[in-house]
């Protein structure tokens, strides 16, 4: 493949709901541009994008795939870097990585299915990153597909920005071509995306007039001169129309709607033409980062004539194709067989060959210019989010904004002795996917796996088995309760042991009461008079308390909020020792704790749930059923409400699935630990009964 300059490059993300047809569209675009000679099918498992075994098995995209295409544009050849993203929400991290380097987006909509949750989320991402976009309405070959109906829904949902550039032509209820609204011409398909001119059907004239008028109004808004010409009845030239529409599309004032059939490769050539005509090259954008040498904000245009800088936005670690670091060149030119400086790690690395990845195939290139996307293999320290630059001009770019995972499960290895293998395999998977986290919960002696949702966790288990030949099983996690007391008690702890020679003797009188501070395990004080307990034994008494609060007598959970005061005791001049007084304090603690009305505290999280207005009632009702306390509701000024609530952490288990079910997949949530609160009686009873055996042997 040729080397392309910044002006010739288009970085385009394919977005949309799962199953809308993104991968099929990518396959059709590869066919039309000559990258492949025959279209693969998802059902056959032979598409460019979905090459991973898990994707082939499940028949949907799990990772973002890069597909570079060469296309002969109006002003010469261009290179289109297609980023085919997953549509299912569990893999949103892959979408966010792709969006961070895209300069425009094609939102794919299945005409029959209409606007789906993935369509709305794709739009929101484009709004957030201010990306120019167009809609490609696929599945037009389906007899039940109504383009007019979908167009009305798009206009209702997204407003006056929606501009149909095409209208369908049907004969005998079959999709045979389209009307080009910009050029006011009919097109009849011949083979794939090829077409011949044809008459515009009479039934299209009314809708064509409406669509054409809206486009001309948009063109007129470019300048006062155009507005005067429009009102005086002048016709704009095709060149003037294209130029004005390009400016509107880039600014986001117009979102073109095009149509076709991905599986038949119909309408794909028009999408390629639109990408060439209306989407910007990277040179229109700025790279924003921080100059490490000064600490000041750094801003530069994509330009291949200055010092090198690039950012790694994705890492692929595959046992079969190896490790690749995918990067976007921000400034300068990256050449093969050169040394690079990782600014984040303050390390130099040597790179060998440069590649363009097309699915799983690596195409070698001599260099990559600013704005282009490529890959480097086998970098040792460089990871996703790192910046590459010159040591003399160290720039750090912002890392991709990736969603935080809130769904988690406990995992255990199925085969004894596989712990290290599982740990190494998970380290590779988490390096690939930032929304996946493996956490060692030492308090509850469990290993946790965090992800965006249950489907992602299921894929991880399958990858571990098929890629790395290790098995894990997932289960419900244990939750970190706490123990405390409700009243003040006074107890004696006496430890006496005689076994020939010196014995052991320690005797303490102590009071135990609530300290009022649930964030501190214990407070120790002494008020012993007359030397009943020598001062040198005070630390031993406190050590006994410190060890006891690690596992409480009620349910073997850590103890908090307790005040222990040593008031009196006695000692033996020969037999007393630090060990004896530590044991005496331990006996006093166990007895005193159980006499002081012990209770369990459960962890409480501060929860925020973001949902459209119509779902607020259902969500609040569900939170009440989960023992949540709704604290308030605020608008986020984008047609959604943010519900704030306090809820027990244990009640959030499975919440992701239930929230999606309630809101059709559009609801999102986030939470963070807040504090501990008294658990209800039934919850306490269940926990104490389940952990009775652990208390007996004091071993969690």
N, C-alpha and C positions, 0 to 999 in steps of 0.2 A: 504494500500500500504506500502511496506517495506521502511525502511530508507536506502538511498544510499550514499556511500562515494564520494568524489570529483572525483576520477578516473573513477567511474562508470556512471558519468552524461554526457549527451550531450544536450546542449541548442541550439535548431535549429529553425530559423525563416523560415516560408514559405512565399516567396515573389513572386510577379508577377503581371501581368495586371489584372484588374477587369474582372471576368468571365473566367479566364484561367483555374480554377479548383483547387485552393488551398484548399478550404473548403472540396471539394469532396475527395481530396487526404488525408486530415487529417482524414476524416471519414473512408476511406479505411484502413489507417494505424491503426486506433483504432480497426477496425474489425479484421485485421490480427494478432494484438497483443493480442486479446481477451478482450480488454477493453469494447467492446460492442459485442452483439451477432447478431445484424442486422444493416446494413447500413441505416442511415437516408438519406433523399433527400432534397436538397434546395427547390425544388418545393413544397414539403410537409411540409416544415417548421419545421422539426424534427432533424436537425443536431446538433451535440454537440456544434460547434462553434457559429452558428448564432441563439442564443436563445433569443436575444432581440426582442421585438415586432416590432421595426422599421426594423430590419434585416429580420424578417420573412415576413413582409409586402412587403418590397422592393426586397427581394430575392438577397441581396448581403451583404457582411460583412461591418460593420460600425466601430466596435471596434476590437482590438486585443484580441483573446481568447487564454487561456493557456490550453494545453491538455497534461498532463503527461502520458506517456506510459511505460510499462515494457516490455523489450524484452530480449530474451535469446541470448546473443552475443557469439562470438567465444571463448572468455576467461571468460565467465560467464555472469550473468544477468547485464543489464544496464538499466538506466532510461533515457528516451528521453523526454525532455520538449519541446513540439512543441508549437511554437508561431504562430498561424494562423492570418495573418495580412490582413487588407483591401487592395484592389487593386486600388480603385478609388482615384484620387489625392487629393480630398477634405479632406481625412482622413489620410493624410501623417503623422500627429502628432502621430497617433497610431502606424504607421510603425516605426517611429523614436524611440519611447519608446521601442518597441520590439527589434530593432537592438542594442540598448544600452546595452542589457543584453544577446544577442545571442552570441554564440561562432562559429556559422557556419550558412549557409543558403542553402535552397533548392529553386531554382528559377523555378517556374512552367510555362511551355510554352504549349499553345494549338497548336498542330501540324498543324491543319488546318488554324488557324489564323496567325501562324508564330510569328515573332518578333514584339511585340507591344511596345508602349511607356512605359507601365508599366514594360516591360522586361528590357528596357534600364535604367529606373530609379532604378530598383532593382540592376542591375549591378553596377551603379554609387554608390549606398549606400554601397555595398559590397567592392568596391574599396576604398571608403572613410574610412571605418572602418576596412579595411584589413581582411575581413572575408573569410575563406575558403568557397567554394560553389560548388554545382553541379546543373546541369539542369535536371529536370524531364520533359520529353516530353509526355504529356498526350493526350487523344483523339485519340490514335492510332487505335481504333476500327472504326474510320470513314474512309470509302472507299476513300474519297478524300484527306486524309492526306498523304503527301509525306515526309517521314523522311529524305531522301537523300537531297531533296531541302532545307529543314529547316536546315540541318547540314551545307550545303554550306553557307547559310545566317549567321549562327552563327559564322562560321569560318571567314567570311568576316568582320563581325561586331566586333568580339572580339579577332581575331587573332589566333595564334598558340597554345594558352592555351587550346583551345577546343579539347577534346579528347573523342570520342565515346566509351563508355564501352559496349554498346549494339548495335546490328543491328536487325531490325525487320525480322520476318519470317511470310510470308503471303501465304495462300493457298486459291485458288478460290476467290482472292481479299479480304480475311478476315484475320485479325490479329490473329495469333494462337500461337505465341511464339517469341523467340528472340535468337540471337547468343551472347553468353558471350565472348567478345573479349579478356578479361584478361585470361580466362581459355580455350579459343578456343573450346567451346562446345555449342551444340544446346540445347535449352530448349523449350518444348511444354507445354502450360498451360493445367491444368486439371480443378481444382476448384479454382476460385479466383486467388491468387498469387502462389498456388502450381503448381509444374511442374514436368515433367519427362524428362529425356535426350532424344535427338533425333539427327538425322543426320543434318549436316549443309548443307543447300541447295546449289546447284551449283551456282545459280545466286548471292549468297552472297560472293563467294570466292574472287572475285576481290576486293570489298570494304573491306572485312575482312582483306585481305593482307595489304592494305594501312593503315587501322586503327591499325592493330597489329604492323606494322613497326614503326609507329609514337609513340606508347606506349613504344616499346622496346628502341627507341632512348632516350625517356625521362628517362627510368630506367637507361640507361647507363650513363646519365649525373650526376648521384648521386655521383660517385667517379671515379678516374683515373683507379682504378682496374676494375670496371665495364665496363669502356669504352674500355679497352684493351681486356676484355673478349668478348665484343660485336663485336669488329672489327675482332677478331680471329674466330668468328663464334660459340662461346660457347652459350649454352642455359641457361637462368636464371631459377632458381627454382620458383615455385609458391609463396613460402614464400618470396623470395628475391624481386619478382615483387611487391607483395602486400606491403611490407615494403617501397620500393622505391616510389611507387605510393602514399602511405600515406603521406610521407614526402613532395612530390611535391604538393599534394592537400592542405595540411596544409599551405605550404608556398605561395600558390596561383599560382604556376607555371603551374598547370594542373587543368582544370575544367571538371570533368567527365560529359558526357551526357548519361542519362539513359532514358528508355522509358516504356510506359505502357498505361493502361486505368484506370483512377481513378474510373469511375462509375462502372467498372467491377472488380475493385481491382486487376487488372493484373499488374505485375511488381513492386508491392508495397513491397513485401518481399525483393527484390533486393535493393530497396532504404533503407530499414531498415538495411540490411547487410552493405551497403555502409556507412551509418551513424556510425555504429559500427566500421567498419574497418578504414575508411579514415578521419572521422571528429575527431577533438581533444576534449578531456575533458577540463574543465576549468583550470586544473592544469598547462596547458601550457601557460596560460596568467597571466598578472600582474594586480593587482588592484592599480590604481594610484589616490592619493588624497593629502590632506594637513593635516599635524599633527598640530592641533589647539594649542597645548601647546607650540610648538616651531615656528610655522609658516613656517616650512620647508616642502619640497615635501616628500610625503610618498609613498613608493612602496612596495608591498608585493605580493607573489604568493598566489593563492587560496589554503588555507591550513586549515583543520579543527582542528588542534592541537594547535592553538594559540588563542589570545584574539578575542572576537566576534566583528565583524563589518559587516554591511549590508547597502544596499541602496534601498530606495523605488523608483521604476521606474514607477509605475502606481497606480491610485486610481480608484476603482469602487464604485459608489454611486447609488444603485438601491433600489427603494422603496420596492421591493419584497425580494431580497436576502440580503439587508443591505449594509453596508460599509465595503470594504476590501481594505487593503493596500498590494499591491503585491511587494515583495522584493526579491532581489538576495543576498544570503549570500556571503560575500567576504572572510572573515576569521572567523575561529572559528566555533562554533555550537550554533544555537538558539534553546532553549528548551521551551516547553509550560509552562504556569504558572510561568513566570519569569518577572522580572522588566527589562525594557530597557531604555537606555538613548538616547534621541534625541539630537544630537550634535548641529544641526542648531537652534533648539528652546531652547536649554539649559534646557530641561525638562525631568523628568523621567515619564514613563508610564508603567502601568501594562498590560501585555498581558495574555490572557487566553489560548485558544486553538490555535494550529497551523493547517493550512489547506493547502492542495493542491487543487487548483481549476481546475476542468475539465469541461470547459464550465461554466454552472451555478451551477454545483454540487460541494459541498465542501467536500473534503475527509480529515478526521482528521488524523494527524500524530504527534508522540511524539516530534520529533526534525527535524531540517533541518541543513545539513552540508554545508561547504563551497562549493560554485559553484552551489548549488541548488536554485530553485525558488519556493517560496511558498507565503502564504498569512496570514495576521493577521487581525482579525475583530475588528471593533469599537474602533480604536485608536482616541483619542480626538484631539490632536494637530498635529499629524504627517501627512505630505502631500507628494505629489509626489516630488521627488528630495531630500528629507531629508535623512540624514545618521544616522544610529543607531550604537552605539559603547559603550564601557565601559567608565564611567566617568573618570577613571584613565588613559585611553588611547584614548583620543578624536580625532577621525579621521573624516574628511569631504571629501566625494567623489564628483566628478564633477556631476552636474545635467545633465540629457539628453539634447542633443541639439535638440530643437524643432523649426520647421519653424515658421516664423513670419506671422501672418494673415494680409493681406492688403485689402481684400474685406470687405466692411461694408455697412450696411443698417440702416436706422432709424427704431426704433420700438416703438409702443404704445400699451398699454393694451386695449383690446376690452371692458372689463367690468370695469366700474368706481369702484374704491376701491380695485382693484386687484394688485396695484402697489407693495405692500409689498410681496405678494405671488409670483409675477413674479421675484422680486429681489432675494428672497430666493431660488427660483427654479434655476435661472440663476447662482447663487453662487455655487450651487451643480454641475451644468453642467460644469462650468468653472473649478471647482476643478478636475473634471474627465478628462477634455480635455483642455490642455494648448493652443491649437490653437484657442480657443474660448475666446473672451473678451467682456465684457459688460462695456461700457464707458459712463459716464455722461458728455455730452458736454454742460457745463453751459452757454457758450457764446451764442450759438444758441438755447438754451433751448430745447435740444433734447437728447434722449437716443439712443446710437449707439451700434450695435452688430457687432463685427469683427469676421471673419472666413477666412478659406483658399479659399472657393468658395461658389457659390450660392447653390449648392447641400447640403453642410453642414448646411447652414442657414435654408434651407427647413426642414432638419431633426430636427434641434433645435426647430423650431416652432411646429413640430409634437410631439416631446418629451414633450414639455411644456404642450401640450393639453392632451396627453394620459397618461403621468406619473404624472403630477402635477395638472391637471385639470384647467389650466389657458390658456387664449388665448391672443396672440399678433398678430399685423399685421405689416408687413414690408413695408416701402416706401422709396423713394429716399431721401437721407439726404440733409439738407441745408448746404451750404458751406459758410465759414467765409470770406466774403468780408470785405474791409476796405474803409473808405472815407478819402479824403484829398483835398487840394486846390492847384491851379496852379499859382495864382497871388496874389499880395499884395493889400489890400484894407484898407481904413480908415472909421470907422463907429461910430455912437453915439448910446448909449443905455440909455434910460431915463425911469425910473420907478417912477410913482407918483400915490399915492392913498390917498384919503381923506375920512374918514368915522367917523367924529365927534371926538373930542379930538385930540390926536396925530395921524398924518398921516404917510405915508411912502414915502420917497424921496431918490432916488439914481440916479446919472447921471455920465456916464463914456464915454470917447472917447478912442477908441482902434484901433490898427492896427492889421490885421491878415495877415500872409504871410507864405509860405512854410518854414519849418525849415530845410529841407534836411535830416532829420533822420526819416525814415519810421518805425523804431522799437519803437520809443517813441511817446506816444499819443500827448503830447503838451509840449511846453516850455513857461513859463510865465515870463515876465519881466515888470518892471515899470520905467518910466522916467517922473514922474510928478514933476512940478516945482511950487514953491510958495504955497504949501499946498492946491491945488485945490481939491484934495481928501486926507483926513487925512490918515496917515499910518496905523492906526488901522483897516481901511476898505480894505486894500490890500489883506489880506487873504480871505475875503469874495468874492472879485472879482475873485481870483484864484479858490475858491471853485465853483463858478458859471461855470467857464470854465471846471473844472475837471468833473462836472456832465454832462455838455453838450457833452463832447467827448465820453461818454459812448454810446450814440445813436445819430448819426449824422442826420442833417436835410434833407439829400438827400434821403437816403433809410433806415434809422434807423440802420446802421451798425456802429461799433466803428470808431472813427476818429483817424488818426495818422498823424505825420509829420506837425504839425501846430505850429506856433510861435505866441503867443498873447502878445501884448505890451500895457499896460495902459499908455496913453500919457497925458490925461487931464480929466477934469470932474468938477462937482460942488456938493456941499452938503448943507444940511439945518441943522442948529445947534440943532433943536428940532426933526424934522421928520426923519432925516437920521438914518439908522440902518444897521447892517450887512446883514439882510435879504433883505433890499432894494437894497443894492449894489450888492448882489448876483444875484438878479432878473434883475438888470440893465445890468450886465455882460452877463447874459443868453440872453437877448434881443439883445445885441450887437453881440454875437456869431452867433445867428441864421441868422441875417440879413447879417453880414459880410461874413459868410461861403457861403451863396448862391450867394453873389455878387463876390466871389473870384474864379470863374470858378471851381466849385466843380466837382470831378471825383471819380469813383469807382476804387479800386485796388482789384485784384483777387490774391488768394494764388497760388504760383508756387511751384511745387515739382521737386526735382532732381530724375530722374528716371533711373534705370538700367534694361535693358532687356537682358536676356541671351538666345540665340537661336542658333541652328546649322547654318552654313554658308548659306545654301540654302534658308533660310527664311528671311535673313537680308533685302532684297529689299522690301518684302511685309510688314515687320514690320516698316521700316522707312517710307514707303508710308502712312501707317495707322497713324503713329505718326504725320506726316505733316497734315493729315486731322483733327487730334485732336488739332491742333494749337500748336503742340510740336516743339521744336527747337532741332534738332539732333546736339550734340556737338562733337561726335566722336565715334569711334568703336575700340575696342581692343580685341585681342584673349585671351581666358582664358587657352590656351594651352591644351585643351581637345577636340578639334574639334568644339568649339563653339565660337561665338562672343558675346561680351558684348557691347550693344549699350547704350550710355549715352545721355540723353536728358533732357531739361527743358520743363515742360508741366503744364498747369493749372490743379489744383487739381480736379476741376469740370469735366474735360475731362477724368479723370481716372475712373469715374463711369462706371461700366460694362466692364472695360478693361480686367479683368481676363478671362471672357467668350470669348471675341473676340480674345485674344491672343491664347488661347487654340485652337480655331477654325482655326486660321491662321496657327498654327504650329503642328496641330495634337496632341495637349496636351503636347508637349515637352518643349515649351517655358516657362520661369519663369521670374518674375520681382520683383523688390523691389523699394521702394521710400522713401523719407523723405522730410518734408517741408523745403523749401529753403528761400523764401522771398515773398514779395508782388510786383506786377507790375501793371501798368495801364491796365485796361480791355478794350477790343475793344468797339467801340461805340454801336454796336448792342447788345452786352452782357450787357452793362450799361443800355441801354434803357429798355431792358426786365426786369432787376432787379428792376429798379426804378418804372416801371409800376406795377410790381407784389407786391411791398412792399409799394405802395402809402398809403394804408389804415393804415399800421403800423406807418408811419410817422405822419399821422394826429393825431393818439392818442398816439404817441410816446411809443408804447408798442410792444415789439417783441413777 
